[in-house]
Amino acid sequence: MKLIVALFWSAVIGEVVGYIMTALAGYPDNAVWTLIVSLVFGLFVYLVSILGVGKEAKEN
């Protein structure tokens, strides 16, 4: 369930940030690529939190 929530919020926040960045740069918004990049980044952050940071936080 945590993975689904993490991917959902990474997609939402990624789309908002992607829209703002492309609007400021003057480029057309490509929602599919923005979604793919934000989901990959969200999955990476989720895996890092499980593998690295999660073990250290639980030990202390």
N, C-alpha and C positions, 0 to 999 in steps of 0.2 A: 504494500500500500504506500510506503514511503517513496518508492521509486516512481509510482504513478503521480503522486503529488509533486515530487521534485521535477519530473519531466513536464507536467502541466504548467507549473509556474515558470520554468525556464523557457518554455515556448511562449507564454504570454509576455513575460518581461523582454524576451529576445525580440519578439515582433514589435513591441513598442519602441525599444531602443533602435532596432533596424529602421523603422519608419522615420523616427526623428533624425537619425544620422543621414539617411538618404535624402530627406527633405532639406536638411541643412547643406548637404553637398550639391544638391541640384540634380541628382540622378534619379531615374525611375526606380520605384520600389519593386524588388523581386521577392515576394512573400515566401516562395517555395525555398529558395536558398537561405533566406533568413531563418526559416523554420528548421531546416536541416542543421545549420550551424548552431543554432541555439539548443537543439536537442542533443547534439553531439557534445557540446560544452556542458550541458546539464548532466548528461550521463557521466562525463569525465569527473565532474565535481562530486557527483554521488559516489562513484567508485573510490575516489580519493578519500572521501569522508568515511567510507566503510573500511578500507584497507589500512589507511595510515592514521588519520586523526582519531578515528573511533576507538582504536585500541589504546592509545595514549590517554584519552579522556576517561576511559573506563577504569584504567589502572589507578589513576589519582583519586 
